[in-house]
Amino acid sequence: MVKRSVSPSHDSWEAFMRMEREQLAQRAQAKMRRMIGRVLPGESEEELVDFALEDQLMAQDRYVLLRQGEKVWAKHIDDLTRPDRQARLSTRRRWRDG
C-alpha cells in the first residue's frame, strides 16, 4: 500500500476553492438578494437591489470579485490562483464589514 501525502498548502487551497465554488453557486441562486432584507438608514433600496442583481449575474457567469486596496476587479473562478486568495479574502471582509 502506497501512502500519499498531501501538503498542507494543497489541502488549504482545495478547501478554499471548494468554499468559493459553494458560495458562488449560492450567489448565482440569488442568495445575496434574499440576505439583503431591509434597507438601512442612508441606503437606497434601488442601489442595494441593483448590487445584488449584478452580483447574481456575475455569479451565474462564474466570476468573483477581488480587491487590493481600492482596486477591485472580477476574475473567473476557474482562473483563480493561489496569489489571488488574499485579494479574494479582502473582498469578502470588505463586504462583511461594510
C-alpha positions in Angstrom: 0.0 0.0 0.0 1.4 3.4 -1.0 0.6 6.2 1.3 0.1 9.6 -0.4 0.9 12.7 1.5 -0.9 15.9 0.8 0.9 19.1 1.6 -1.0 21.5 4.0 -0.9 24.3 1.4 -2.6 22.0 -1.2 -5.2 21.0 1.4 -5.8 24.6 2.3 -6.1 25.7 -1.4 -8.5 22.9 -2.2 -10.7 23.8 0.8 -10.6 27.4 -0.1 -11.7 26.7 -3.7 -14.4 24.3 -2.6 -15.8 27.0 -0.3 -15.6 29.6 -3.2 -17.5 27.3 -5.5 -20.2 26.6 -2.9 -20.6 30.4 -2.3 -20.6 31.1 -6.0 -23.5 28.6 -6.5 -25.5 30.2 -3.7 -25.0 33.7 -5.1 -26.0 32.5 -8.5 -29.3 31.4 -7.0 -29.9 34.9 -5.6 -28.8 34.2 -2.0 -27.4 37.7 -1.6 -30.7 39.2 -2.9 -32.5 37.3 -0.1 -29.9 38.2 2.5 -30.2 42.0 1.9 -33.5 42.1 3.7 -34.3 45.7 4.7 -32.6 48.9 3.7 -30.7 50.7 6.4 -30.9 54.4 7.0 -29.0 56.3 4.4 -29.1 53.4 1.9 -31.1 53.3 -1.3 -33.2 50.3 -1.8 -32.7 50.6 -5.6 -28.9 50.6 -5.2 -29.0 47.5 -3.0 -31.3 45.6 -5.3 -29.1 46.6 -8.3 -25.9 45.5 -6.4 -27.5 42.1 -5.5 -28.7 41.6 -9.1 -25.3 42.4 -10.5 -23.7 40.0 -8.0 -26.1 37.3 -9.0 -25.4 37.8 -12.7 -21.6 37.7 -12.1 -22.0 34.5 -10.1 -24.1 32.9 -12.8 -21.2 33.7 -15.2 -18.8 32.2 -12.5 -17.0 35.5 -11.8 -15.8 36.6 -8.3 -14.6 40.0 -7.2 -11.1 40.6 -5.9 -9.8 43.6 -4.0 -6.3 45.0 -3.4 -6.5 48.3 -1.6 -9.0 50.4 -3.6 -8.5 48.4 -6.8 -11.4 45.9 -7.5 -11.6 43.5 -10.4 -13.5 40.4 -11.5 -12.0 37.1 -12.4 -13.5 33.8 -13.5 -13.4 31.3 -10.7 -11.5 28.7 -12.8 -8.7 31.3 -13.4 -8.1 31.9 -9.7 -4.6 31.2 -8.5 -3.1 30.9 -5.0 -1.8 34.5 -5.2 -5.4 35.7 -5.8 -6.5 34.2 -2.5 -5.6 37.3 -0.4 -7.4 39.6 -2.8 -10.5 37.4 -2.7 -10.5 37.3 1.1 -10.1 41.1 1.2 -13.2 41.4 -0.9 -15.2 39.1 1.5 -14.0 41.1 4.5 -14.9 44.4 2.9 -18.4 43.1 2.0 -18.9 41.7 5.5 -17.6 44.7 7.4 -19.1 47.4 5.2 
